């Protein structure tokens, strides 16, 4: 008996050394049940919730429901004022038609007016303030400052009062051997991050050179997507992206560059081949940009957050963030966009994982912050607000496990696959930055048996890495991972409803994320972010 006791003790010590919690994680998994998931999904995405559009009564009900669930579990409010809500101000407005935007240029005393939809388009995410800006042009390369790759387009550039012209993506984006992780785009490549850096550097406006202005579907939609109908635009009230941002064609860029004797293709090739910035004042040109809105409306967004304090005296000062977003598109042109998969599924996953910890009696060593972000659909606004106004110190944030669309079966033209091939599959994104986290997830999946698909960490042509709230954590070098079951015909259509969810698979995905969260929370070693 004594020998058996010593063997068990040794096994327990070995397990703890390996980072496996001595707690019975299986007791938590048992509290993640299909019928419970289905019930929560029904509440959040039935027709009476009217698609949870931010600023509507149904959206407020969804936030209150999430807070009530946290309250029932006995979780602590995460806000300092003992509220489950982190509030931030937003503005909605409609573009003023027919003159919602104008773009003109003066070269050598001659003025040219560019045509929207042909020469340029307004970037869909920016402030909704009426603005008119005129100034000289600064070619700013890719608009990238990446010290980890020894690259900085901003070095020596004075952007005050100027219109910055930048290339899309990042240096060598199509070169597998490029130092910016080859053909996989880092967070530096994405407009969310790029535009705000340029604004912070003092630019008056931004022109982003795009090979094509028009979005190309990577699926065959089952009904008209919400973005095919007119709708209001949204922006933060505190200045985020508060400058005109237009997408321009290479032909428009070449016209603006004409006095320099250079073309946009030549400049891009030079930077890509040399991996050296080439920013300069474009001579002889002045550009004017205008954007005009009407019917502005100020309202409040609300992240909903709760805290489970860790059990270890030291590790509890570190935090694992588990997240999803609860807003969706509401009613657009009399069509109800219920947003079941996108992203009631991620909210339900967050609630179920919190429930598994509490009702399973799991005492994680690190603290866990459960947060349901707001205003993701309008441009990742809620998570941006959180990352700039964190409820727990970012320096002490060990990881973010984010869920967005975890309930369907991928059917994508980009990947040439069918739903029947993906009944047991979940995409896992972001692990290039976090190889240790990938190993943890793969290890925990041995108990669950899902097919883990890492294809978008090899090639991400549809930019899924940038399309949910984990993105901002990556920009702060915080280990993060994004769970997603992929695009399918009902994405952003009126058929994204609660009754079309693959509940057996979703249950397994939530169980996997719970186990992975518990493993991260209990591992003696902190995860590393790998640039």
C-alpha positions as CSV (number, residue, x, y, z in Angstrom):
1,X,0.0,0.0,0.0
2,X,2.8,2.4,0.9
3,X,4.5,1.6,-2.4
4,X,1.3,2.3,-4.3
5,X,0.9,5.6,-2.4
6,X,4.4,6.7,-3.4
7,X,3.8,5.8,-7.0
8,X,0.6,7.8,-7.1
9,X,2.4,10.7,-5.4
10,X,5.2,10.6,-8.0
11,X,2.7,10.5,-10.8
12,X,0.9,13.5,-9.3
13,X,4.2,15.5,-9.0
14,X,5.2,14.5,-12.6
15,X,1.8,15.6,-13.9
16,X,2.1,19.0,-12.2
17,X,5.6,19.4,-13.5
18,X,4.3,18.7,-17.0
19,X,1.8,21.5,-16.6
20,X,-1.2,19.2,-16.2
21,X,-3.6,20.3,-13.5
22,X,-4.2,17.9,-10.7
23,X,-7.9,19.0,-10.8
24,X,-10.3,16.7,-12.5
25,X,-10.9,18.5,-15.8
26,X,-13.4,15.8,-16.8
27,X,-15.8,17.1,-14.1
28,X,-15.8,20.5,-16.0
29,X,-16.3,18.8,-19.4
30,X,-19.4,17.1,-18.1
31,X,-21.0,20.5,-17.5
32,X,-20.8,21.3,-21.2
33,X,-24.0,19.7,-22.6
34,X,-25.5,19.9,-26.0
35,X,-29.0,20.7,-24.8
36,X,-27.8,23.5,-22.7
37,X,-25.9,24.9,-25.6
38,X,-28.9,24.7,-27.8
39,X,-31.1,26.5,-25.3
40,X,-28.7,29.4,-25.0
41,X,-28.3,29.6,-28.7
42,X,-32.1,29.7,-29.1
43,X,-32.4,32.6,-26.6
44,X,-29.7,34.7,-28.2
45,X,-30.6,34.2,-31.9
46,X,-34.3,33.6,-32.1
47,X,-36.3,36.0,-34.2
48,X,-37.4,38.0,-31.1
49,X,-33.8,39.1,-30.6
50,X,-33.9,40.8,-34.0
51,X,-30.3,40.2,-34.8
52,X,-28.8,42.0,-31.8
53,X,-27.8,45.1,-33.8
54,X,-25.8,47.5,-31.6
55,X,-27.8,50.3,-30.2
56,X,-31.1,48.4,-30.3
57,X,-33.2,47.1,-27.3
58,X,-32.6,43.5,-28.3
59,X,-28.8,44.2,-28.2
60,X,-29.3,45.5,-24.7
61,X,-31.2,42.4,-23.7
62,X,-28.4,40.2,-25.0
63,X,-25.8,42.2,-22.9
64,X,-28.0,41.9,-19.8
65,X,-28.5,38.2,-20.4
66,X,-24.8,37.6,-20.6
67,X,-24.2,39.6,-17.4
68,X,-27.0,37.7,-15.6
69,X,-25.3,34.4,-16.6
70,X,-22.0,35.6,-15.1
71,X,-23.9,36.8,-12.0
72,X,-25.6,33.4,-11.5
73,X,-22.3,31.6,-11.7
74,X,-21.0,33.9,-8.9
75,X,-18.2,35.4,-11.1
76,X,-16.8,38.7,-10.1
77,X,-17.6,41.8,-12.2
78,X,-14.4,42.7,-14.1
79,X,-14.9,46.5,-14.0
80,X,-13.5,48.5,-11.1
81,X,-16.9,50.0,-10.4
82,X,-18.2,46.5,-9.8
83,X,-20.1,46.4,-13.1
84,X,-20.1,43.6,-15.6
85,X,-20.2,46.2,-18.3
86,X,-17.3,48.1,-20.0
87,X,-19.0,51.0,-21.7
88,X,-17.7,53.1,-24.7
89,X,-19.3,55.7,-26.9
90,X,-20.0,55.1,-30.6
91,X,-21.6,57.0,-33.4
92,X,-23.7,55.8,-36.3
93,X,-24.5,57.9,-39.5
94,X,-25.6,57.4,-43.1
95,X,-23.4,58.5,-45.9
96,X,-24.6,61.7,-47.6
97,X,-25.7,60.8,-51.1
98,X,-24.9,61.5,-53.9
99,X,-21.8,63.3,-52.5
100,X,-20.8,60.9,-49.7
101,X,-17.1,61.2,-50.8
102,X,-15.0,63.2,-53.2
103,X,-11.4,62.8,-54.2
104,X,-9.6,65.4,-56.3
105,X,-6.0,66.2,-57.2
106,X,-4.2,69.2,-58.4
107,X,-1.0,68.7,-60.5
108,X,0.7,71.5,-62.3
109,X,-2.3,73.8,-61.9
110,X,-4.6,71.2,-63.4
111,X,-7.3,69.6,-61.4
112,X,-8.7,66.1,-61.8
113,X,-11.8,64.6,-60.1
114,X,-11.8,60.9,-59.5
115,X,-14.8,58.7,-59.7
116,X,-16.0,56.7,-56.7
117,X,-16.5,53.0,-57.4
118,X,-14.0,53.2,-60.3
119,X,-11.0,55.2,-59.2
120,X,-11.4,54.9,-55.5
121,X,-13.7,53.7,-52.7
122,X,-14.2,54.8,-49.1
123,X,-12.6,52.3,-46.6
124,X,-15.6,50.8,-44.8
125,X,-14.2,51.2,-41.3
126,X,-13.4,54.8,-40.2
127,X,-15.0,57.6,-38.1
128,X,-18.3,58.9,-39.3
129,X,-17.4,62.6,-38.9
130,X,-17.8,65.0,-41.8
131,X,-14.3,65.9,-42.9
132,X,-12.6,67.8,-45.7
133,X,-8.8,67.5,-45.9
134,X,-6.3,68.9,-48.4
135,X,-2.5,68.4,-48.4
136,X,0.6,67.2,-50.1
137,X,1.2,63.5,-50.6
138,X,3.8,61.4,-48.8
139,X,4.6,58.0,-50.3
140,X,4.9,55.9,-47.2
141,X,5.8,52.5,-48.6
142,X,3.7,49.9,-46.9
143,X,2.9,52.2,-43.9
144,X,4.6,49.7,-41.7
145,X,6.8,49.9,-38.6
146,X,7.9,46.4,-37.6
147,X,11.0,46.6,-35.3
148,X,11.0,42.8,-35.0
149,X,11.8,42.6,-38.7
150,X,14.1,45.7,-38.7
151,X,11.7,47.6,-41.0
152,X,10.2,51.1,-40.6
153,X,8.5,53.1,-43.4
154,X,8.0,55.9,-40.9
155,X,11.8,56.5,-40.3
156,X,12.6,60.1,-41.4
157,X,9.1,60.8,-42.6
158,X,7.2,63.8,-41.4
159,X,3.5,63.1,-41.9
160,X,2.0,66.2,-40.2
161,X,-0.8,67.6,-42.5
162,X,0.0,65.2,-45.3
163,X,-1.9,62.6,-47.2
164,X,-0.1,59.2,-46.8
165,X,-0.2,56.9,-49.8
166,X,0.6,53.3,-48.8
167,X,0.7,49.9,-50.4
168,X,-1.6,47.2,-49.3
169,X,-0.3,44.3,-47.2
170,X,3.4,44.2,-46.3
171,X,6.9,43.9,-47.9
172,X,7.3,40.7,-49.9
173,X,3.8,39.6,-49.2
174,X,3.8,37.1,-52.1
175,X,7.3,35.8,-51.6
176,X,7.5,32.6,-49.5
177,X,11.1,33.6,-48.5
178,X,10.1,37.1,-47.3
179,X,11.2,37.9,-43.8
180,X,7.6,39.0,-42.8
181,X,6.6,35.3,-42.5
182,X,6.5,34.8,-46.3
183,X,3.1,34.6,-47.9
184,X,1.3,34.5,-44.5
185,X,0.4,38.1,-43.6
186,X,1.4,39.3,-40.1
187,X,-0.7,41.7,-38.2
188,X,1.3,44.6,-39.8
189,X,-0.3,43.8,-43.1
190,X,-3.9,44.7,-42.1
191,X,-5.6,48.0,-42.5
192,X,-7.0,48.0,-39.0
193,X,-3.5,48.3,-37.5
194,X,-1.9,50.2,-40.4
195,X,-4.3,53.1,-40.5
196,X,-4.3,53.8,-36.8
197,X,-0.5,53.9,-36.8
198,X,-0.5,56.4,-39.6
199,X,-3.2,58.5,-37.9
200,X,-1.1,58.5,-34.7
201,X,1.9,59.8,-36.7
202,X,-0.1,62.9,-37.7
203,X,-1.3,62.2,-41.2
204,X,-4.3,64.1,-42.4
205,X,-5.6,61.3,-44.6
206,X,-4.7,57.9,-46.0
207,X,-4.8,56.5,-49.5
208,X,-4.4,52.7,-49.7
209,X,-3.4,51.3,-53.1
210,X,-5.5,48.2,-53.9
211,X,-5.2,46.0,-57.0
212,X,-9.0,45.8,-57.0
213,X,-11.7,47.8,-55.2
214,X,-14.4,45.2,-55.2
215,X,-14.9,42.4,-52.8
216,X,-14.9,38.9,-54.3
217,X,-17.1,36.2,-52.6
218,X,-15.4,33.0,-51.6
219,X,-18.7,31.1,-51.4
220,X,-22.1,31.0,-53.1
221,X,-24.4,32.8,-50.6
222,X,-27.8,31.2,-49.9
223,X,-29.4,34.6,-49.7
224,X,-28.4,38.3,-50.2
225,X,-25.7,39.1,-47.6
226,X,-26.3,42.1,-45.4
227,X,-23.5,44.1,-47.0
228,X,-25.3,44.1,-50.3
229,X,-27.9,46.5,-48.9
230,X,-27.6,50.2,-47.9
231,X,-27.0,50.6,-44.1
232,X,-25.6,53.1,-41.6
233,X,-21.9,53.3,-40.9
234,X,-20.4,53.1,-37.5
235,X,-17.4,54.7,-35.7
236,X,-15.9,55.3,-32.3
237,X,-16.5,58.6,-30.7
238,X,-13.0,58.8,-29.2
239,X,-11.0,59.4,-32.4
240,X,-10.1,55.9,-33.6
241,X,-9.5,55.9,-37.4
242,X,-10.6,59.6,-37.3
243,X,-9.4,60.7,-40.7
244,X,-10.5,60.1,-44.3
245,X,-9.3,56.7,-45.6
246,X,-9.8,55.8,-49.3
247,X,-8.8,52.8,-51.3
248,X,-7.4,53.8,-54.7
249,X,-6.5,51.8,-57.8
250,X,-2.9,51.5,-59.1
251,X,-4.0,53.8,-62.0
252,X,-5.1,56.5,-59.6
253,X,-1.8,56.1,-57.6
254,X,0.2,56.4,-60.8
255,X,-1.5,59.6,-61.7
256,X,-0.7,61.1,-58.3
257,X,2.9,59.9,-58.6
258,X,3.3,61.2,-62.2
259,X,5.5,64.2,-61.3
260,X,8.0,61.9,-59.5
261,X,8.6,59.9,-62.6
262,X,7.9,56.7,-60.7
263,X,5.0,54.1,-60.9
264,X,3.5,52.3,-58.0
265,X,4.6,48.9,-59.4
266,X,8.2,50.1,-59.6
267,X,8.2,51.4,-56.0
268,X,6.7,48.1,-54.8
269,X,9.2,46.0,-56.6
270,X,12.1,48.0,-55.2
271,X,10.9,47.7,-51.7
272,X,10.1,44.0,-52.0
273,X,13.5,43.1,-53.6
274,X,15.6,45.2,-51.2
275,X,13.5,44.9,-48.0
276,X,14.3,48.5,-47.4
277,X,11.8,51.4,-47.0
278,X,11.6,54.1,-49.6
279,X,9.4,56.9,-48.2
280,X,9.4,60.3,-49.9
281,X,7.4,63.5,-50.5
282,X,5.6,63.2,-53.8
283,X,6.4,66.4,-55.8
284,X,4.0,68.7,-57.5
285,X,0.7,67.2,-56.2
286,X,-2.0,68.3,-53.8
287,X,-4.9,66.0,-52.9
288,X,-8.3,66.8,-51.4
289,X,-10.5,64.2,-49.8
290,X,-14.0,64.7,-48.4
291,X,-16.4,62.5,-46.6
292,X,-19.9,63.5,-45.7
293,X,-22.6,61.9,-43.4
294,X,-26.1,62.7,-42.2
295,X,-28.4,61.6,-39.3
296,X,-25.6,61.1,-36.8
297,X,-26.6,59.2,-33.7
298,X,-24.5,58.8,-30.5
299,X,-25.1,55.7,-28.4
300,X,-23.2,53.3,-26.1
301,X,-21.4,50.1,-26.8
302,X,-20.9,47.6,-23.9
303,X,-18.3,44.8,-23.5
304,X,-19.5,42.3,-20.9
305,X,-16.8,40.8,-18.7
306,X,-16.4,38.7,-15.6
307,X,-13.5,37.3,-13.6
308,X,-12.7,34.0,-12.1
309,X,-9.8,34.5,-9.7
310,X,-7.0,32.1,-9.8
311,X,-6.0,29.8,-6.9
312,X,-2.2,30.1,-7.0
313,X,-0.9,33.0,-4.9
314,X,1.5,34.2,-7.7
315,X,0.0,32.8,-10.9
316,X,-3.4,34.4,-10.1
317,X,-1.8,37.7,-11.0
318,X,-1.8,36.5,-14.6
319,X,-4.9,36.2,-16.8
320,X,-6.2,34.0,-19.5
321,X,-8.9,35.8,-21.6
322,X,-11.7,33.7,-23.1
323,X,-13.9,35.6,-25.6
324,X,-16.6,35.8,-28.3
325,X,-18.7,38.7,-29.6
326,X,-22.4,39.2,-29.1
327,X,-23.4,41.9,-31.6
328,X,-24.7,41.1,-35.1
329,X,-26.3,42.9,-38.1
330,X,-30.0,43.2,-37.0
331,X,-32.7,43.9,-39.6
332,X,-31.4,45.1,-43.0
333,X,-33.9,46.0,-45.8
334,X,-36.6,44.0,-44.0
335,X,-34.4,40.9,-43.7
336,X,-33.6,39.6,-40.2
337,X,-29.9,38.6,-39.8
338,X,-30.1,36.5,-36.7
339,X,-26.4,35.8,-36.2
340,X,-26.6,32.4,-34.7
341,X,-23.2,31.1,-35.8
342,X,-21.8,34.7,-36.1
343,X,-21.4,35.0,-33.2
344,X,-24.0,33.7,-30.7
345,X,-22.0,30.5,-30.9
346,X,-18.9,32.2,-29.5
347,X,-20.9,33.9,-26.7
348,X,-22.5,30.6,-25.8
349,X,-19.0,29.0,-25.8
350,X,-17.7,31.6,-23.5
351,X,-20.7,31.1,-21.1
352,X,-20.4,27.4,-21.2
353,X,-16.7,27.4,-20.4
354,X,-17.3,29.7,-17.5
355,X,-20.0,27.4,-16.3
356,X,-17.7,24.4,-16.6
357,X,-15.1,25.9,-14.4
358,X,-17.6,27.0,-11.7
359,X,-19.9,24.0,-11.6
360,X,-17.2,21.5,-12.2
361,X,-15.3,22.9,-9.1
362,X,-12.2,23.6,-11.2
363,X,-9.8,26.0,-9.5
364,X,-7.4,27.3,-12.1
365,X,-4.1,28.6,-11.0
366,X,-4.2,31.7,-13.2
367,X,-7.2,34.0,-13.2
368,X,-9.6,33.8,-16.2
369,X,-11.3,36.8,-17.7
370,X,-14.5,35.9,-19.6
371,X,-15.4,38.7,-22.0
372,X,-18.1,39.1,-24.7
373,X,-17.0,41.9,-27.0
374,X,-19.4,44.4,-28.6
375,X,-19.3,46.1,-32.0
376,X,-17.1,43.4,-33.7
377,X,-19.3,43.5,-36.8
378,X,-18.8,47.2,-37.2
379,X,-15.0,47.0,-37.1
380,X,-13.6,45.2,-34.1
381,X,-14.4,48.3,-32.0
382,X,-15.2,46.6,-28.7
383,X,-12.0,44.7,-28.6
384,X,-10.0,47.8,-29.7
385,X,-11.5,49.7,-26.8
386,X,-10.6,46.8,-24.4
387,X,-7.0,46.6,-25.6
388,X,-6.6,50.4,-25.1
389,X,-8.5,50.3,-21.8
390,X,-7.7,46.9,-20.4
391,X,-9.6,45.5,-17.4
392,X,-6.6,43.5,-16.4
393,X,-2.9,44.5,-17.2
394,X,-1.9,43.5,-20.7
395,X,1.6,42.7,-19.4
396,X,0.0,40.1,-17.2
397,X,-2.3,38.7,-19.9
398,X,-1.0,35.2,-20.6
399,X,-3.3,34.3,-23.6
400,X,-6.5,35.0,-25.4
401,X,-8.7,32.1,-26.7
402,X,-11.3,33.6,-29.0
403,X,-14.4,32.0,-30.6
404,X,-16.2,33.4,-33.6
405,X,-18.4,31.2,-35.7
406,X,-17.9,27.7,-34.1
407,X,-21.2,26.1,-35.1
408,X,-21.3,25.3,-38.8
409,X,-19.5,23.2,-41.4
410,X,-17.1,25.0,-43.8
411,X,-18.1,25.1,-47.4
412,X,-15.7,27.5,-49.3
413,X,-14.8,28.2,-52.8
414,X,-11.4,29.4,-51.6
415,X,-10.7,25.9,-50.2
416,X,-12.8,23.9,-52.7
417,X,-14.4,21.9,-49.9
418,X,-17.9,20.8,-49.0
419,X,-19.8,20.8,-45.7
420,X,-19.9,17.0,-45.5
421,X,-16.1,17.0,-45.4
422,X,-16.1,19.2,-42.3
423,X,-18.8,17.8,-40.0
424,X,-16.1,17.2,-37.3
425,X,-13.6,20.0,-38.2
426,X,-12.6,23.3,-36.6
427,X,-10.1,25.8,-38.0
428,X,-7.4,27.0,-35.5
429,X,-5.7,30.3,-36.5
430,X,-2.9,32.3,-35.1
431,X,-0.6,29.4,-34.0
432,X,2.3,30.7,-36.1
433,X,2.7,33.2,-33.3
434,X,2.1,30.6,-30.6
435,X,3.5,27.2,-31.4
436,X,3.4,26.2,-27.7
437,X,-0.3,27.0,-27.6
438,X,-0.9,24.8,-30.7
439,X,0.8,21.9,-28.9
440,X,-1.5,22.3,-25.9
441,X,-4.6,22.4,-28.1
442,X,-3.5,19.3,-30.0
443,X,-2.8,17.5,-26.7
444,X,-6.2,18.3,-25.2
445,X,-7.9,17.3,-28.5
446,X,-6.8,13.7,-27.9
447,X,-9.7,13.6,-25.4
448,X,-12.2,15.2,-27.8
449,X,-11.4,13.8,-31.2
450,X,-12.0,16.8,-33.5
451,X,-10.2,17.4,-36.8
452,X,-8.0,20.4,-36.2
453,X,-7.4,22.3,-39.4
454,X,-4.4,24.7,-39.4
455,X,-4.5,25.5,-43.1
456,X,-5.1,29.3,-42.5
457,X,-1.8,29.4,-40.6
458,X,-0.2,28.4,-43.9
459,X,-2.2,30.4,-46.4
460,X,-4.9,33.0,-45.5
461,X,-6.1,34.5,-48.7
462,X,-9.4,35.6,-47.2
463,X,-7.6,37.3,-44.3
464,X,-9.5,35.4,-41.5
465,X,-6.7,36.1,-39.1
466,X,-7.7,39.8,-39.1
467,X,-11.4,39.3,-38.9
468,X,-12.2,38.8,-35.2
469,X,-11.3,40.2,-31.8
470,X,-8.2,38.1,-31.1
471,X,-6.4,40.3,-33.7
472,X,-5.8,43.2,-31.3
473,X,-4.2,40.8,-28.7
474,X,-1.7,39.8,-31.4
475,X,-0.8,43.4,-32.0
476,X,0.2,43.6,-28.3
477,X,2.4,40.4,-28.6
478,X,-0.1,38.5,-26.4
479,X,-0.4,34.7,-27.3
480,X,-3.8,34.2,-28.9
481,X,-5.7,31.7,-30.9
482,X,-8.9,31.9,-33.0
483,X,-11.4,29.0,-33.2
484,X,-13.7,29.1,-36.2
485,X,-15.6,26.6,-38.3
486,X,-15.3,28.6,-41.5
487,X,-17.3,30.3,-44.2
488,X,-20.5,28.7,-45.6
489,X,-23.4,29.7,-47.7
490,X,-25.5,31.1,-44.8
491,X,-22.7,33.4,-43.5
492,X,-24.1,36.9,-43.0
493,X,-27.4,36.0,-44.5
494,X,-30.9,35.6,-43.0
495,X,-30.3,31.8,-42.8
496,X,-27.7,32.0,-40.1
497,X,-30.2,30.7,-37.6
498,X,-30.1,28.6,-34.4
499,X,-31.7,25.6,-36.0
500,X,-28.9,25.2,-38.6
501,X,-26.1,24.7,-36.0
502,X,-24.1,21.5,-35.9
503,X,-24.7,21.0,-32.2
504,X,-22.7,17.8,-31.6
505,X,-19.7,19.4,-33.2
506,X,-20.1,22.7,-31.4
507,X,-20.3,20.9,-28.1
508,X,-17.0,19.2,-28.8
509,X,-15.4,22.4,-29.8
510,X,-16.5,24.1,-26.6
511,X,-15.2,21.2,-24.6
512,X,-11.8,21.4,-26.4
513,X,-11.6,25.2,-25.7
514,X,-12.4,24.6,-22.0
515,X,-9.7,21.9,-21.7
516,X,-7.2,24.2,-23.5
517,X,-8.1,27.1,-21.3
518,X,-7.6,25.0,-18.2
519,X,-4.2,23.7,-19.5
520,X,-3.0,27.3,-20.2
521,X,-4.3,28.5,-16.8
522,X,-2.5,25.7,-14.9
523,X,0.8,25.4,-16.8
524,X,3.7,26.5,-14.6
525,X,5.4,28.0,-17.7
526,X,3.9,31.1,-19.3
527,X,3.4,30.9,-23.1
528,X,5.6,32.9,-25.4
529,X,4.6,35.0,-28.3
530,X,6.8,34.3,-31.3
531,X,7.1,37.2,-33.8
